[in-house]
Amino acid sequence: MDQAASGAVGTRAAAVVTLVFGCALVFVVGFAHATTLHNAGHDTRHAMAFPCH
Ligand SMILES: [Zn+2]
């Protein structure tokens, strides 16, 4: 395979991997943050004897 073409494919693959990893990281962190906020509000409701479920 041509050295330049091989390098271009490698750079493109690295960019795709970085993009996918970045999106996955943002999604996981965002989800964990939302869960933490939800649990905090949930605990507060129960601490105040607020019927939520
Ligand atoms: Zn509850």
mmCIF file of the protein (N, C-alpha, C, O) and its ligand, coordinates in Angstrom:
data_MODEL
# 
_entry.id   MODEL 
# 
loop_
_entity.id 
_entity.type 
_entity.pdbx_number_of_molecules 
1 polymer     1 
2 non-polymer 1 
# 
_entity_poly.entity_id                      1 
_entity_poly.type                           'polypeptide(L)' 
_entity_poly.nstd_linkage                   no 
_entity_poly.nstd_monomer                   no 
_entity_poly.pdbx_seq_one_letter_code       MDQAASGAVGTRAAAVVTLVFGCALVFVVGFAHATTLHNAGHDTRHAMAFPCH 
_entity_poly.pdbx_seq_one_letter_code_can   MDQAASGAVGTRAAAVVTLVFGCALVFVVGFAHATTLHNAGHDTRHAMAFPCH 
_entity_poly.pdbx_strand_id                 A 
# 
loop_
_entity_poly_seq.entity_id 
_entity_poly_seq.num 
_entity_poly_seq.mon_id 
_entity_poly_seq.hetero 
1 1  MET n 
1 2  ASP n 
1 3  GLN n 
1 4  ALA n 
1 5  ALA n 
1 6  SER n 
1 7  GLY n 
1 8  ALA n 
1 9  VAL n 
1 10 GLY n 
1 11 THR n 
1 12 ARG n 
1 13 ALA n 
1 14 ALA n 
1 15 ALA n 
1 16 VAL n 
1 17 VAL n 
1 18 THR n 
1 19 LEU n 
1 20 VAL n 
1 21 PHE n 
1 22 GLY n 
1 23 CYS n 
1 24 ALA n 
1 25 LEU n 
1 26 VAL n 
1 27 PHE n 
1 28 VAL n 
1 29 VAL n 
1 30 GLY n 
1 31 PHE n 
1 32 ALA n 
1 33 HIS n 
1 34 ALA n 
1 35 THR n 
1 36 THR n 
1 37 LEU n 
1 38 HIS n 
1 39 ASN n 
1 40 ALA n 
1 41 GLY n 
1 42 HIS n 
1 43 ASP n 
1 44 THR n 
1 45 ARG n 
1 46 HIS n 
1 47 ALA n 
1 48 MET n 
1 49 ALA n 
1 50 PHE n 
1 51 PRO n 
1 52 CYS n 
1 53 HIS n 
# 
loop_
_struct_asym.id 
_struct_asym.entity_id 
A 1 
B 2 
# 
loop_
_chem_comp.id 
_chem_comp.type 
_chem_comp.mon_nstd_flag 
ALA 'L-peptide linking' y 
ARG 'L-peptide linking' y 
ASN 'L-peptide linking' y 
ASP 'L-peptide linking' y 
CYS 'L-peptide linking' y 
GLN 'L-peptide linking' y 
GLY 'peptide linking'   y 
HIS 'L-peptide linking' y 
LEU 'L-peptide linking' y 
MET 'L-peptide linking' y 
PHE 'L-peptide linking' y 
PRO 'L-peptide linking' y 
SER 'L-peptide linking' y 
THR 'L-peptide linking' y 
VAL 'L-peptide linking' y 
ZN  non-polymer         . 
# 
_pdbx_entity_nonpoly.entity_id   2 
_pdbx_entity_nonpoly.name        ? 
_pdbx_entity_nonpoly.comp_id     ZN 
# 
_pdbx_nonpoly_scheme.asym_id         B 
_pdbx_nonpoly_scheme.entity_id       2 
_pdbx_nonpoly_scheme.mon_id          ZN 
_pdbx_nonpoly_scheme.ndb_seq_num     1 
_pdbx_nonpoly_scheme.pdb_seq_num     101 
_pdbx_nonpoly_scheme.auth_seq_num    101 
_pdbx_nonpoly_scheme.pdb_mon_id      ZN 
_pdbx_nonpoly_scheme.auth_mon_id     ZN 
_pdbx_nonpoly_scheme.pdb_strand_id   A 
_pdbx_nonpoly_scheme.pdb_ins_code    . 
# 
loop_
_atom_site.group_PDB 
_atom_site.id 
_atom_site.type_symbol 
_atom_site.label_atom_id 
_atom_site.label_alt_id 
_atom_site.label_comp_id 
_atom_site.label_asym_id 
_atom_site.label_entity_id 
_atom_site.label_seq_id 
_atom_site.pdbx_PDB_ins_code 
_atom_site.Cartn_x 
_atom_site.Cartn_y 
_atom_site.Cartn_z 
_atom_site.occupancy 
_atom_site.B_iso_or_equiv 
_atom_site.pdbx_formal_charge 
_atom_site.auth_seq_id 
_atom_site.auth_comp_id 
_atom_site.auth_asym_id 
_atom_site.auth_atom_id 
_atom_site.pdbx_PDB_model_num 
ATOM   1   N  N  . MET A 1 1  ? 0.862   -1.210 0.000  1.00 0.00 ? 1   MET A N  1 
ATOM   2   C  CA . MET A 1 1  ? 0.000   0.000  0.000  1.00 0.00 ? 1   MET A CA 1 
ATOM   3   C  C  . MET A 1 1  ? 0.886   1.244  0.000  1.00 0.00 ? 1   MET A C  1 
ATOM   4   O  O  . MET A 1 1  ? 1.987   1.223  0.549  1.00 0.00 ? 1   MET A O  1 
ATOM   5   N  N  . ASP A 1 2  ? 0.430   2.279  -0.586 1.00 0.00 ? 2   ASP A N  1 
ATOM   6   C  CA . ASP A 1 2  ? 1.179   3.527  -0.646 1.00 0.00 ? 2   ASP A CA 1 
ATOM   7   C  C  . ASP A 1 2  ? 1.312   4.116  0.760  1.00 0.00 ? 2   ASP A C  1 
ATOM   8   O  O  . ASP A 1 2  ? 0.359   4.139  1.540  1.00 0.00 ? 2   ASP A O  1 
ATOM   9   N  N  . GLN A 1 3  ? 2.513   4.587  1.054  1.00 0.00 ? 3   GLN A N  1 
ATOM   10  C  CA . GLN A 1 3  ? 2.758   5.101  2.412  1.00 0.00 ? 3   GLN A CA 1 
ATOM   11  C  C  . GLN A 1 3  ? 1.852   6.287  2.761  1.00 0.00 ? 3   GLN A C  1 
ATOM   12  O  O  . GLN A 1 3  ? 1.345   6.367  3.879  1.00 0.00 ? 3   GLN A O  1 
ATOM   13  N  N  . ALA A 1 4  ? 1.646   7.209  1.811  1.00 0.00 ? 4   ALA A N  1 
ATOM   14  C  CA . ALA A 1 4  ? 0.814   8.393  2.066  1.00 0.00 ? 4   ALA A CA 1 
ATOM   15  C  C  . ALA A 1 4  ? -0.646  7.982  2.306  1.00 0.00 ? 4   ALA A C  1 
ATOM   16  O  O  . ALA A 1 4  ? -1.303  8.487  3.217  1.00 0.00 ? 4   ALA A O  1 
ATOM   17  N  N  . ALA A 1 5  ? -1.142  7.052  1.466  1.00 0.00 ? 5   ALA A N  1 
ATOM   18  C  CA . ALA A 1 5  ? -2.526  6.607  1.606  1.00 0.00 ? 5   ALA A CA 1 
ATOM   19  C  C  . ALA A 1 5  ? -2.711  5.922  2.960  1.00 0.00 ? 5   ALA A C  1 
ATOM   20  O  O  . ALA A 1 5  ? -3.710  6.144  3.643  1.00 0.00 ? 5   ALA A O  1 
ATOM   21  N  N  . SER A 1 6  ? -1.746  5.093  3.339  1.00 0.00 ? 6   SER A N  1 
ATOM   22  C  CA . SER A 1 6  ? -1.807  4.394  4.622  1.00 0.00 ? 6   SER A CA 1 
ATOM   23  C  C  . SER A 1 6  ? -1.847  5.379  5.787  1.00 0.00 ? 6   SER A C  1 
ATOM   24  O  O  . SER A 1 6  ? -2.583  5.192  6.756  1.00 0.00 ? 6   SER A O  1 
ATOM   25  N  N  . GLY A 1 7  ? -1.045  6.424  5.671  1.00 0.00 ? 7   GLY A N  1 
ATOM   26  C  CA . GLY A 1 7  ? -1.016  7.428  6.740  1.00 0.00 ? 7   GLY A CA 1 
ATOM   27  C  C  . GLY A 1 7  ? -2.337  8.173  6.820  1.00 0.00 ? 7   GLY A C  1 
ATOM   28  O  O  . GLY A 1 7  ? -2.810  8.474  7.915  1.00 0.00 ? 7   GLY A O  1 
ATOM   29  N  N  . ALA A 1 8  ? -2.939  8.474  5.671  1.00 0.00 ? 8   ALA A N  1 
ATOM   30  C  CA . ALA A 1 8  ? -4.216  9.197  5.645  1.00 0.00 ? 8   ALA A CA 1 
ATOM   31  C  C  . ALA A 1 8  ? -5.302  8.357  6.305  1.00 0.00 ? 8   ALA A C  1 
ATOM   32  O  O  . ALA A 1 8  ? -6.125  8.874  7.061  1.00 0.00 ? 8   ALA A O  1 
ATOM   33  N  N  . VAL A 1 9  ? -5.298  7.056  6.014  1.00 0.00 ? 9   VAL A N  1 
ATOM   34  C  CA . VAL A 1 9  ? -6.301  6.166  6.610  1.00 0.00 ? 9   VAL A CA 1 
ATOM   35  C  C  . VAL A 1 9  ? -6.115  6.111  8.121  1.00 0.00 ? 9   VAL A C  1 
ATOM   36  O  O  . VAL A 1 9  ? -7.089  6.118  8.874  1.00 0.00 ? 9   VAL A O  1 
ATOM   37  N  N  . GLY A 1 10 ? -4.857  6.056  8.560  1.00 0.00 ? 10  GLY A N  1 
ATOM   38  C  CA . GLY A 1 10 ? -4.583  6.002  9.996  1.00 0.00 ? 10  GLY A CA 1 
ATOM   39  C  C  . GLY A 1 10 ? -5.054  7.264  10.693 1.00 0.00 ? 10  GLY A C  1 
ATOM   40  O  O  . GLY A 1 10 ? -5.630  7.196  11.779 1.00 0.00 ? 10  GLY A O  1 
ATOM   41  N  N  . THR A 1 11 ? -4.817  8.409  10.084 1.00 0.00 ? 11  THR A N  1 
ATOM   42  C  CA . THR A 1 11 ? -5.239  9.680  10.677 1.00 0.00 ? 11  THR A CA 1 
ATOM   43  C  C  . THR A 1 11 ? -6.757  9.767  10.748 1.00 0.00 ? 11  THR A C  1 
ATOM   44  O  O  . THR A 1 11 ? -7.326  10.245 11.730 1.00 0.00 ? 11  THR A O  1 
ATOM   45  N  N  . ARG A 1 12 ? -7.401  9.290  9.680  1.00 0.00 ? 12  ARG A N  1 
ATOM   46  C  CA . ARG A 1 12 ? -8.866  9.323  9.644  1.00 0.00 ? 12  ARG A CA 1 
ATOM   47  C  C  . ARG A 1 12 ? -9.445  8.399  10.710 1.00 0.00 ? 12  ARG A C  1 
ATOM   48  O  O  . ARG A 1 12 ? -10.400 8.756  11.399 1.00 0.00 ? 12  ARG A O  1 
ATOM   49  N  N  . ALA A 1 13 ? -8.864  7.215  10.840 1.00 0.00 ? 13  ALA A N  1 
ATOM   50  C  CA . ALA A 1 13 ? -9.347  6.261  11.846 1.00 0.00 ? 13  ALA A CA 1 
ATOM   51  C  C  . ALA A 1 13 ? -9.158  6.836  13.244 1.00 0.00 ? 13  ALA A C  1 
ATOM   52  O  O  . ALA A 1 13 ? -10.032 6.693  14.100 1.00 0.00 ? 13  ALA A O  1 
ATOM   53  N  N  . ALA A 1 14 ? -8.034  7.479  13.475 1.00 0.00 ? 14  ALA A N  1 
ATOM   54  C  CA . ALA A 1 14 ? -7.765  8.065  14.790 1.00 0.00 ? 14  ALA A CA 1 
ATOM   55  C  C  . ALA A 1 14 ? -8.778  9.162  15.094 1.00 0.00 ? 14  ALA A C  1 
ATOM   56  O  O  . ALA A 1 14 ? -9.240  9.296  16.227 1.00 0.00 ? 14  ALA A O  1 
ATOM   57  N  N  . ALA A 1 15 ? -9.118  9.949  14.070 1.00 0.00 ? 15  ALA A N  1 
ATOM   58  C  CA . ALA A 1 15 ? -10.089 11.028 14.266 1.00 0.00 ? 15  ALA A CA 1 
ATOM   59  C  C  . ALA A 1 15 ? -11.461 10.447 14.609 1.00 0.00 ? 15  ALA A C  1 
ATOM   60  O  O  . ALA A 1 15 ? -12.160 10.959 15.483 1.00 0.00 ? 15  ALA A O  1 
ATOM   61  N  N  . VAL A 1 16 ? -11.837 9.371  13.909 1.00 0.00 ? 16  VAL A N  1 
ATOM   62  C  CA . VAL A 1 16 ? -13.139 8.732  14.171 1.00 0.00 ? 16  VAL A CA 1 
ATOM   63  C  C  . VAL A 1 16 ? -13.163 8.147  15.580 1.00 0.00 ? 16  VAL A C  1 
ATOM   64  O  O  . VAL A 1 16 ? -14.140 8.313  16.310 1.00 0.00 ? 16  VAL A O  1 
ATOM   65  N  N  . VAL A 1 17 ? -12.087 7.461  15.958 1.00 0.00 ? 17  VAL A N  1 
ATOM   66  C  CA . VAL A 1 17 ? -12.016 6.865  17.298 1.00 0.00 ? 17  VAL A CA 1 
ATOM   67  C  C  . VAL A 1 17 ? -12.096 7.950  18.367 1.00 0.00 ? 17  VAL A C  1 
ATOM   68  O  O  . VAL A 1 17 ? -12.790 7.795  19.371 1.00 0.00 ? 17  VAL A O  1 
ATOM   69  N  N  . THR A 1 18 ? -11.381 9.042  18.141 1.00 0.00 ? 18  THR A N  1 
ATOM   70  C  CA . THR A 1 18 ? -11.406 10.148 19.102 1.00 0.00 ? 18  THR A CA 1 
ATOM   71  C  C  . THR A 1 18 ? -12.799 10.741 19.217 1.00 0.00 ? 18  THR A C  1 
ATOM   72  O  O  . THR A 1 18 ? -13.257 11.051 20.316 1.00 0.00 ? 18  THR A O  1 
ATOM   73  N  N  . LEU A 1 19 ? -13.476 10.900 18.083 1.00 0.00 ? 19  LEU A N  1 
ATOM   74  C  CA . LEU A 1 19 ? -14.816 11.478 18.066 1.00 0.00 ? 19  LEU A CA 1 
ATOM   75  C  C  . LEU A 1 19 ? -15.790 10.567 18.821 1.00 0.00 ? 19  LEU A C  1 
ATOM   76  O  O  . LEU A 1 19 ? -16.566 11.031 19.656 1.00 0.00 ? 19  LEU A O  1 
ATOM   77  N  N  . VAL A 1 20 ? -15.738 9.270  18.517 1.00 0.00 ? 20  VAL A N  1 
ATOM   78  C  CA . VAL A 1 20 ? -16.634 8.313  19.177 1.00 0.00 ? 20  VAL A CA 1 
ATOM   79  C  C  . VAL A 1 20 ? -16.361 8.260  20.677 1.00 0.00 ? 20  VAL A C  1 
ATOM   80  O  O  . VAL A 1 20 ? -17.287 8.266  21.488 1.00 0.00 ? 20  VAL A O  1 
ATOM   81  N  N  . PHE A 1 21 ? -15.080 8.207  21.034 1.00 0.00 ? 21  PHE A N  1 
ATOM   82  C  CA . PHE A 1 21 ? -14.715 8.148  22.455 1.00 0.00 ? 21  PHE A CA 1 
ATOM   83  C  C  . PHE A 1 21 ? -15.159 9.417  23.178 1.00 0.00 ? 21  PHE A C  1 
ATOM   84  O  O  . PHE A 1 21 ? -15.647 9.361  24.307 1.00 0.00 ? 21  PHE A O  1 
ATOM   85  N  N  . GLY A 1 22 ? -14.985 10.561 22.514 1.00 0.00 ? 22  GLY A N  1 
ATOM   86  C  CA . GLY A 1 22 ? -15.384 11.828 23.118 1.00 0.00 ? 22  GLY A CA 1 
ATOM   87  C  C  . GLY A 1 22 ? -16.885 11.888 23.357 1.00 0.00 ? 22  GLY A C  1 
ATOM   88  O  O  . GLY A 1 22 ? -17.334 12.329 24.415 1.00 0.00 ? 22  GLY A O  1 
ATOM   89  N  N  . CYS A 1 23 ? -17.659 11.442 22.370 1.00 0.00 ? 23  CYS A N  1 
ATOM   90  C  CA . CYS A 1 23 ? -19.120 11.454 22.512 1.00 0.00 ? 23  CYS A CA 1 
ATOM   91  C  C  . CYS A 1 23 ? -19.552 10.488 23.616 1.00 0.00 ? 23  CYS A C  1 
ATOM   92  O  O  . CYS A 1 23 ? -20.436 10.805 24.412 1.00 0.00 ? 23  CYS A O  1 
ATOM   93  N  N  . ALA A 1 24 ? -18.924 9.306  23.661 1.00 0.00 ? 24  ALA A N  1 
ATOM   94  C  CA . ALA A 1 24 ? -19.268 8.314  24.680 1.00 0.00 ? 24  ALA A CA 1 
ATOM   95  C  C  . ALA A 1 24 ? -18.948 8.863  26.071 1.00 0.00 ? 24  ALA A C  1 
ATOM   96  O  O  . ALA A 1 24 ? -19.712 8.672  27.016 1.00 0.00 ? 24  ALA A O  1 
ATOM   97  N  N  . LEU A 1 25 ? -17.810 9.546  26.180 1.00 0.00 ? 25  LEU A N  1 
ATOM   98  C  CA . LEU A 1 25 ? -17.392 10.096 27.478 1.00 0.00 ? 25  LEU A CA 1 
ATOM   99  C  C  . LEU A 1 25 ? -18.385 11.163 27.938 1.00 0.00 ? 25  LEU A C  1 
ATOM   100 O  O  . LEU A 1 25 ? -18.788 11.182 29.101 1.00 0.00 ? 25  LEU A O  1 
ATOM   101 N  N  . VAL A 1 26 ? -18.775 12.049 27.022 1.00 0.00 ? 26  VAL A N  1 
ATOM   102 C  CA . VAL A 1 26 ? -19.728 13.111 27.359 1.00 0.00 ? 26  VAL A CA 1 
ATOM   103 C  C  . VAL A 1 26 ? -21.064 12.497 27.777 1.00 0.00 ? 26  VAL A C  1 
ATOM   104 O  O  . VAL A 1 26 ? -21.681 12.940 28.745 1.00 0.00 ? 26  VAL A O  1 
ATOM   105 N  N  . PHE A 1 27 ? -21.504 11.477 27.042 1.00 0.00 ? 27  PHE A N  1 
ATOM   106 C  CA . PHE A 1 27 ? -22.776 10.829 27.352 1.00 0.00 ? 27  PHE A CA 1 
ATOM   107 C  C  . PHE A 1 27 ? -22.729 10.164 28.731 1.00 0.00 ? 27  PHE A C  1 
ATOM   108 O  O  . PHE A 1 27 ? -23.649 10.326 29.532 1.00 0.00 ? 27  PHE A O  1 
ATOM   109 N  N  . VAL A 1 28 ? -21.657 9.417  29.004 1.00 0.00 ? 28  VAL A N  1 
ATOM   110 C  CA . VAL A 1 28 ? -21.522 8.715  30.290 1.00 0.00 ? 28  VAL A CA 1 
ATOM   111 C  C  . VAL A 1 28 ? -21.445 9.712  31.439 1.00 0.00 ? 28  VAL A C  1 
ATOM   112 O  O  . VAL A 1 28 ? -22.119 9.540  32.455 1.00 0.00 ? 28  VAL A O  1 
ATOM   113 N  N  . VAL A 1 29 ? -20.636 10.742 31.289 1.00 0.00 ? 29  VAL A N  1 
ATOM   114 C  CA . VAL A 1 29 ? -20.492 11.738 32.353 1.00 0.00 ? 29  VAL A CA 1 
ATOM   115 C  C  . VAL A 1 29 ? -21.814 12.475 32.568 1.00 0.00 ? 29  VAL A C  1 
ATOM   116 O  O  . VAL A 1 29 ? -22.220 12.716 33.705 1.00 0.00 ? 29  VAL A O  1 
ATOM   117 N  N  . GLY A 1 30 ? -22.474 12.828 31.478 1.00 0.00 ? 30  GLY A N  1 
ATOM   118 C  CA . GLY A 1 30 ? -23.751 13.529 31.581 1.00 0.00 ? 30  GLY A CA 1 
ATOM   119 C  C  . GLY A 1 30 ? -24.802 12.665 32.260 1.00 0.00 ? 30  GLY A C  1 
ATOM   120 O  O  . GLY A 1 30 ? -25.575 13.153 33.084 1.00 0.00 ? 30  GLY A O  1 
ATOM   121 N  N  . PHE A 1 31 ? -24.831 11.394 31.918 1.00 0.00 ? 31  PHE A N  1 
ATOM   122 C  CA . PHE A 1 31 ? -25.805 10.474 32.515 1.00 0.00 ? 31  PHE A CA 1 
ATOM   123 C  C  . PHE A 1 31 ? -25.521 10.286 34.001 1.00 0.00 ? 31  PHE A C  1 
ATOM   124 O  O  . PHE A 1 31 ? -26.444 10.300 34.815 1.00 0.00 ? 31  PHE A O  1 
ATOM   125 N  N  . ALA A 1 32 ? -24.256 10.111 34.358 1.00 0.00 ? 32  ALA A N  1 
ATOM   126 C  CA . ALA A 1 32 ? -23.889 9.922  35.758 1.00 0.00 ? 32  ALA A CA 1 
ATOM   127 C  C  . ALA A 1 32 ? -24.239 11.173 36.554 1.00 0.00 ? 32  ALA A C  1 
ATOM   128 O  O  . ALA A 1 32 ? -24.702 11.085 37.691 1.00 0.00 ? 32  ALA A O  1 
ATOM   129 N  N  . HIS A 1 33 ? -24.013 12.351 35.944 1.00 0.00 ? 33  HIS A N  1 
ATOM   130 C  CA . HIS A 1 33 ? -24.308 13.616 36.622 1.00 0.00 ? 33  HIS A CA 1 
ATOM   131 C  C  . HIS A 1 33 ? -25.814 13.732 36.851 1.00 0.00 ? 33  HIS A C  1 
ATOM   132 O  O  . HIS A 1 33 ? -26.246 14.148 37.926 1.00 0.00 ? 33  HIS A O  1 
ATOM   133 N  N  . ALA A 1 34 ? -26.610 13.372 35.856 1.00 0.00 ? 34  ALA A N  1 
ATOM   134 C  CA . ALA A 1 34 ? -28.064 13.459 35.967 1.00 0.00 ? 34  ALA A CA 1 
ATOM   135 C  C  . ALA A 1 34 ? -28.556 12.512 37.065 1.00 0.00 ? 34  ALA A C  1 
ATOM   136 O  O  . ALA A 1 34 ? -29.451 12.857 37.836 1.00 0.00 ? 34  ALA A O  1 
ATOM   137 N  N  . THR A 1 35 ? -27.969 11.328 37.127 1.00 0.00 ? 35  THR A N  1 
ATOM   138 C  CA . THR A 1 35 ? -28.353 10.354 38.146 1.00 0.00 ? 35  THR A CA 1 
ATOM   139 C  C  . THR A 1 35 ? -28.016 10.879 39.533 1.00 0.00 ? 35  THR A C  1 
ATOM   140 O  O  . THR A 1 35 ? -28.797 10.723 40.471 1.00 0.00 ? 35  THR A O  1 
ATOM   141 N  N  . THR A 1 36 ? -26.852 11.502 39.658 1.00 0.00 ? 36  THR A N  1 
ATOM   142 C  CA . THR A 1 36 ? -26.441 12.055 40.951 1.00 0.00 ? 36  THR A CA 1 
ATOM   143 C  C  . THR A 1 36 ? -27.410 13.146 41.384 1.00 0.00 ? 36  THR A C  1 
ATOM   144 O  O  . THR A 1 36 ? -27.823 13.194 42.543 1.00 0.00 ? 36  THR A O  1 
ATOM   145 N  N  . LEU A 1 37 ? -27.772 14.020 40.449 1.00 0.00 ? 37  LEU A N  1 
ATOM   146 C  CA . LEU A 1 37 ? -28.713 15.097 40.763 1.00 0.00 ? 37  LEU A CA 1 
ATOM   147 C  C  . LEU A 1 37 ? -30.070 14.509 41.126 1.00 0.00 ? 37  LEU A C  1 
ATOM   148 O  O  . LEU A 1 37 ? -30.714 14.974 42.066 1.00 0.00 ? 37  LEU A O  1 
ATOM   149 N  N  . HIS A 1 38 ? -30.506 13.503 40.401 1.00 0.00 ? 38  HIS A N  1 
ATOM   150 C  CA . HIS A 1 38 ? -31.800 12.873 40.665 1.00 0.00 ? 38  HIS A CA 1 
ATOM   151 C  C  . HIS A 1 38 ? -31.811 12.246 42.060 1.00 0.00 ? 38  HIS A C  1 
ATOM   152 O  O  . HIS A 1 38 ? -32.764 12.419 42.820 1.00 0.00 ? 38  HIS A O  1 
ATOM   153 N  N  . ASN A 1 39 ? -30.743 11.518 42.384 1.00 0.00 ? 39  ASN A N  1 
ATOM   154 C  CA . ASN A 1 39 ? -30.673 10.885 43.698 1.00 0.00 ? 39  ASN A CA 1 
ATOM   155 C  C  . ASN A 1 39 ? -30.656 11.918 44.815 1.00 0.00 ? 39  ASN A C  1 
ATOM   156 O  O  . ASN A 1 39 ? -31.267 11.707 45.862 1.00 0.00 ? 39  ASN A O  1 
ATOM   157 N  N  . ALA A 1 40 ? -29.967 13.026 44.604 1.00 0.00 ? 40  ALA A N  1 
ATOM   158 C  CA . ALA A 1 40 ? -29.895 14.074 45.623 1.00 0.00 ? 40  ALA A CA 1 
ATOM   159 C  C  . ALA A 1 40 ? -31.289 14.645 45.856 1.00 0.00 ? 40  ALA A C  1 
ATOM   160 O  O  . ALA A 1 40 ? -31.703 14.817 47.002 1.00 0.00 ? 40  ALA A O  1 
ATOM   161 N  N  . GLY A 1 41 ? -32.013 14.938 44.784 1.00 0.00 ? 41  GLY A N  1 
ATOM   162 C  CA . GLY A 1 41 ? -33.366 15.468 44.925 1.00 0.00 ? 41  GLY A CA 1 
ATOM   163 C  C  . GLY A 1 41 ? -34.300 14.438 45.534 1.00 0.00 ? 41  GLY A C  1 
ATOM   164 O  O  . GLY A 1 41 ? -35.185 14.780 46.319 1.00 0.00 ? 41  GLY A O  1 
ATOM   165 N  N  . HIS A 1 42 ? -34.104 13.191 45.178 1.00 0.00 ? 42  HIS A N  1 
ATOM   166 C  CA . HIS A 1 42 ? -34.914 12.098 45.685 1.00 0.00 ? 42  HIS A CA 1 
ATOM   167 C  C  . HIS A 1 42 ? -34.725 11.936 47.188 1.00 0.00 ? 42  HIS A C  1 
ATOM   168 O  O  . HIS A 1 42 ? -35.691 11.824 47.943 1.00 0.00 ? 42  HIS A O  1 
ATOM   169 N  N  . ASP A 1 43 ? -33.462 11.926 47.606 1.00 0.00 ? 43  ASP A N  1 
ATOM   170 C  CA . ASP A 1 43 ? -33.160 11.796 49.031 1.00 0.00 ? 43  ASP A CA 1 
ATOM   171 C  C  . ASP A 1 43 ? -33.746 12.966 49.810 1.00 0.00 ? 43  ASP A C  1 
ATOM   172 O  O  . ASP A 1 43 ? -34.250 12.788 50.919 1.00 0.00 ? 43  ASP A O  1 
ATOM   173 N  N  . THR A 1 44 ? -33.682 14.159 49.233 1.00 0.00 ? 44  THR A N  1 
ATOM   174 C  CA . THR A 1 44 ? -34.225 15.342 49.899 1.00 0.00 ? 44  THR A CA 1 
ATOM   175 C  C  . THR A 1 44 ? -35.733 15.199 50.070 1.00 0.00 ? 44  THR A C  1 
ATOM   176 O  O  . THR A 1 44 ? -36.267 15.517 51.133 1.00 0.00 ? 44  THR A O  1 
ATOM   177 N  N  . ARG A 1 45 ? -36.417 14.729 49.050 1.00 0.00 ? 45  ARG A N  1 
ATOM   178 C  CA . ARG A 1 45 ? -37.866 14.535 49.141 1.00 0.00 ? 45  ARG A CA 1 
ATOM   179 C  C  . ARG A 1 45 ? -38.209 13.550 50.253 1.00 0.00 ? 45  ARG A C  1 
ATOM   180 O  O  . ARG A 1 45 ? -39.127 13.791 51.036 1.00 0.00 ? 45  ARG A O  1 
ATOM   181 N  N  . HIS A 1 46 ? -37.478 12.446 50.325 1.00 0.00 ? 46  HIS A N  1 
ATOM   182 C  CA . HIS A 1 46 ? -37.764 11.448 51.347 1.00 0.00 ? 46  HIS A CA 1 
ATOM   183 C  C  . HIS A 1 46 ? -37.423 11.984 52.735 1.00 0.00 ? 46  HIS A C  1 
ATOM   184 O  O  . HIS A 1 46 ? -38.122 11.691 53.705 1.00 0.00 ? 46  HIS A O  1 
ATOM   185 N  N  . ALA A 1 47 ? -36.357 12.761 52.828 1.00 0.00 ? 47  ALA A N  1 
ATOM   186 C  CA . ALA A 1 47 ? -35.959 13.335 54.113 1.00 0.00 ? 47  ALA A CA 1 
ATOM   187 C  C  . ALA A 1 47 ? -37.063 14.267 54.623 1.00 0.00 ? 47  ALA A C  1 
ATOM   188 O  O  . ALA A 1 47 ? -37.246 14.409 55.832 1.00 0.00 ? 47  ALA A O  1 
ATOM   189 N  N  . MET A 1 48 ? -37.795 14.898 53.707 1.00 0.00 ? 48  MET A N  1 
ATOM   190 C  CA . MET A 1 48 ? -38.874 15.802 54.083 1.00 0.00 ? 48  MET A CA 1 
ATOM   191 C  C  . MET A 1 48 ? -40.219 15.073 54.122 1.00 0.00 ? 48  MET A C  1 
ATOM   192 O  O  . MET A 1 48 ? -41.266 15.705 54.254 1.00 0.00 ? 48  MET A O  1 
ATOM   193 N  N  . ALA A 1 49 ? -40.189 13.732 54.005 1.00 0.00 ? 49  ALA A N  1 
ATOM   194 C  CA . ALA A 1 49 ? -41.400 12.915 54.039 1.00 0.00 ? 49  ALA A CA 1 
ATOM   195 C  C  . ALA A 1 49 ? -42.360 13.298 52.922 1.00 0.00 ? 49  ALA A C  1 
ATOM   196 O  O  . ALA A 1 49 ? -43.578 13.214 53.079 1.00 0.00 ? 49  ALA A O  1 
ATOM   197 N  N  . PHE A 1 50 ? -41.790 13.724 51.775 1.00 0.00 ? 50  PHE A N  1 
ATOM   198 C  CA . PHE A 1 50 ? -42.615 14.076 50.622 1.00 0.00 ? 50  PHE A CA 1 
ATOM   199 C  C  . PHE A 1 50 ? -42.929 12.802 49.852 1.00 0.00 ? 50  PHE A C  1 
ATOM   200 O  O  . PHE A 1 50 ? -42.004 12.109 49.428 1.00 0.00 ? 50  PHE A O  1 
ATOM   201 N  N  . PRO A 1 51 ? -44.201 12.468 49.657 1.00 0.00 ? 51  PRO A N  1 
ATOM   202 C  CA . PRO A 1 51 ? -44.555 11.230 48.954 1.00 0.00 ? 51  PRO A CA 1 
ATOM   203 C  C  . PRO A 1 51 ? -44.256 11.308 47.466 1.00 0.00 ? 51  PRO A C  1 
ATOM   204 O  O  . PRO A 1 51 ? -44.954 12.009 46.733 1.00 0.00 ? 51  PRO A O  1 
ATOM   205 N  N  . CYS A 1 52 ? -43.242 10.607 47.014 1.00 0.00 ? 52  CYS A N  1 
ATOM   206 C  CA . CYS A 1 52 ? -42.902 10.676 45.593 1.00 0.00 ? 52  CYS A CA 1 
ATOM   207 C  C  . CYS A 1 52 ? -43.133 9.351  44.908 1.00 0.00 ? 52  CYS A C  1 
ATOM   208 O  O  . CYS A 1 52 ? -43.219 9.317  43.681 1.00 0.00 ? 52  CYS A O  1 
ATOM   209 N  N  . HIS A 1 53 ? -43.238 8.247  45.647 1.00 0.00 ? 53  HIS A N  1 
ATOM   210 C  CA . HIS A 1 53 ? -43.548 6.960  44.997 1.00 0.00 ? 53  HIS A CA 1 
ATOM   211 C  C  . HIS A 1 53 ? -43.988 5.923  46.014 1.00 0.00 ? 53  HIS A C  1 
ATOM   212 O  O  . HIS A 1 53 ? -44.287 4.787  45.647 1.00 0.00 ? 53  HIS A O  1 
HETATM 213 ZN ZN . ZN  B 2 .  ? -38.807 8.316  46.303 1.00 0.00 2 101 ZN  A ZN 1 
# 
